[in-house]
Amino acid sequence: MCSEHVGPACPAALEPSPRRCGAPPRPAVGAPPADAAGAPPADAAGAPPADAAAPLLALVLAACAPANRADASAPPAAASAGAGPSAGAPADADASSGRLQWRGGPTAILERDGLRLLTDPVLGPRGPAAFALPKHPSTGVENAPVARYTDPPAEPLGRLDVILLSHNHADHFDAVARETLPKDVTFVLPPDAADAARAAGFTRLTPLDWDGETVIPTRAGRLRILAVPANHSHDAALDATLGKGNGYVLRWEGATPYSIYWTGDSVFTEPMRAVAARFAPIDLWLPHLGAVGVDGARGLRTMDAEEAVAAAALLRPRHVIPIHHTTFGHYREPVTAFVQRAATKRLPAHIHVPTDGAWMPLPR
């Protein structure tokens, strides 16, 4: 289930230009992107028609993928109760290679070497007010409700070993997640988010400041989780106001090493360049896209296609699975913008556009 764009990379040519020439047209302020990879127009209540959202999402995302999708349609193995890698852990198609399920927005399950990790849990249902933001990044409206266009997958989360949180905003850690997730799971998060997680009842917190690391045993080795900066804005004052967030570099060590860089909500900054200088090439990059705030007074809160392709040129990932697009009303740019720009710039990475709720192997 991937669209692949292979060609010579030229990092200088991929740097974002000062002026946004040729960028796709932006949606009207306050409206969902017109072609947001399957998000249909909102009805009068602000949510898409119940019978339209999921089929359209599947149809458009399928257009970005080759015909062979057997890996995505195979039903996942049943999850057992318990914690940590064990004989009862879900069996991957290949336990050493692992798999991923995107569950919309910033939320995904990563399985590898006996561990199941959940990123930024946003678990509430579709509707015109999935959560509220203190100030809408596009309109500036205070206490702004944000629509969710598609329901989370019906498949239960199953056993979880680690929850990874990039930052404590409602569009990354919602009320449903606070109430329903098991409270005794290892919870890796920024120090600024620890009080909120503790107040929600979570008991096994691992706060990591930037450059902080934790190591978790796996079936065949260990997983290193390193916190790296996730700068929410190019505006230093706004970035400070929005709070200190994390990205994470995940490194499985053992017989089959593997690395993932999950950006969290970050624009393309010097700290991201430093991650590239330290860890490139990355096996798999999980960037947060959506160009949140691009049409607002204070600019980007997450990368747009131009920034993401420029970052990828430095990170040199073998594979990219873009997330944080399509699902919510404050996302302003469709994932197709990234796919198209990567093709235009001949990015030498395989881009795999995930289908909401489908499992896909972790590519190598």
Buried (B, 14 or more C-beta within 10 A) or exposed (E): BBBEBEEEBEEEEBBBEEEEEEBBEBBEEBEBBBBBBBBBEBEEEBBBEEEBBBEBBBEBBBEBBEEEBEBBEBEBBEBEEEBBBEEEBBEBBEBBBBBBBBBBBBBBBBBBBBBBBBBBBBBBEBBBBBBEBEBBBBBEEEEBBBBBBBBBBEBEBBBBBBBBBBBBBBBBBBBBBBEEBBEEBBBBBBBBBBEBBEEBEBEBBBBBEBEBEBEBEBBBBBBBBBBBBBBBBBBEEBBEEBEBBBBBBBBBBBEBEBBBBBBBBBBBBEBBBEBBEEBBEBBBBBBBBBBBBBBBEBBBBBBBBBBBBBBBBBBBBBBBBBBBBBBBBBBBBBBBBBBBBBBEBBBBBBBBBBBBBBBBBBBE
